Amino acid sequence: MSYGQLGQLAGQIDRKCLAQGYALDTPEYKACTLEEISREQYARQTGSESSL
């Protein structure tokens, strides 16, 4: 994944967690981002489609 693609993915994860109602820099927001990153990594490793 290129640097630009990583930036886009980070933006998608950020928007997804904010859309779920989590405020920036809260424990809930951080947990959401970690969960979404783990989900994305799993999807890439197993070859399944990403949810983003």
HELIX and SHEET records of a PDB file:
HELIX    1   1 TYR A    3  ALA A   19  1                                  17    
HELIX    2   2 PRO A   27  THR A   46  1                                  20    
END                                                                             
